C-alpha cells in the first residue's frame, strides 16, 4: 500500500514539473537578437523586414534571421519601468535588442525568414 502511495505521489509531482516547464516555455520569446538592419517595403500584408543577429529559442546557434513584419504584427517598446508601449516598425533601429514571437516555422533559406506576430524592443538600460 505504501508503495502505491509513493508511486501516486511521484506521478503527481512529475505532472506538476512538466506543467510548470510547459507554462514557462510558452512564455519565452521564439527569437531573440540584435537588429543589424531594417527595410520598409509596404506590400499587401508586409510592412517591411528586420534583420537580426540572434537565435531561436530551442537553439544555441547564433545566426542572421530575417523577420517579416506584417500589418498584424504587434510592436512594443519596453519602458524603464518595465511597462510596454505600442510603437511602429519605424521605431526599430539598428542595435536594438529584440524579443520576437513568430508564426509558423522558419523558411529553409539563408537567412531563415520568419513571420513575426509580436516584437518587443528591449529597454537598453535594463541589462
N, C-alpha and C positions, 0 to 999 in steps of 0.2 A: 504493500500500500504506500509506504514511504517512497519507494522508487517511482511509482506512478505520479505522486505529487511532485517529485523532483523533476520528472520529465515534463509535466504540465507547466511548471514554473519556468523551466528553460525555454520552452516554446513561446510562452508569453513574453519573456524578456527578449528573445530573438525577434519576435514581431515588433516590439517597441523599438529596438535598434534599427531594424530595416525601415520601419515607418519614419523614424526621425531622419535617417540618412536620405530617404527619398524626398522628404519635405525640404531638407536643406539643399539638395542638388537642384531641385526645381527653382529655387530662389536665386541661384548663381547665374551670372550672365553667360551666354553661349560663347561670346567672343570678347576678348579684352586686348587693348593695344594702344599705340601712339600714332596719331594722324601724321601721314607723310605727304598727303596731297588731297585735293578735292576738285571736283568738276561740277558745274551747274548746267546740266543739259536737260531741258524740260521736253519730255515727250509725253505720250498719252498718260502713263501712270508714273513715270520716273521723273524725279526732280533733280537727280544727279547721283554721283558716286563719291565715296570717300575711301581712299586707300590708307590702310594702317599696317604697321609692323606689329604683329600680335600673335595670339594663339587661340585655338579653340579650347573650350573648357576641358574636354577629355583628352587633350594632347599637351605635351610639354615642348613640342617643336615650335619655334618661332618662325613665322613666315609672313609674307606680304599677303593681305586679304583685301579684296575689293568689296565694299559694302554698297549695295544698291539701295538708294533712298527713294521711297515711293511716296505718293500723296497720303497714304495711310500710316506712314512711319511716324511715330511719336518721338519727338526730340526734346530732351530736358537738359538743363544745366544745373549742376549741384551748387547751392549757395554755401557760404561759410558756416551757416548754422545747420547744414545737412539737409535742408528742405530742397525741393526741386521746383524749378521754374521752367515753363514750357517756352521753347525757343524755336528758331527756324534753322534750316540747313546752312544758311549763310553765317550762322554763329559758330559753326565748326571751323576751326583754324588749324594750320599745321602746328604740330607739337602738343595738341590736346590729348589727354588720356581719355579713352572711351571704354564704356561697358555697353555691350550690344546684345540684344535678344534677336534671334533670327527665325525665319520661317523656312521650313524645309531643310534640305541638305545642300552643302556647298557643291558647286559645279566641279567637274573634273578638268578644269582649265588651269593655266598658270597666268596670273594668280587666281586662286579659287574665288568665285563670286558667290555672295550670299545676299538674300533679300532681308533687309533689317526691318523689324517691327517696332523696336524701341531702342533709342540711342540715348545714353546718359553721358554727358560731358562731365568728367570728374573735376572737382574743385582742386586747383593746383596747390593751395595752401594746406590741404588735408592730406598728408602722406604718412 
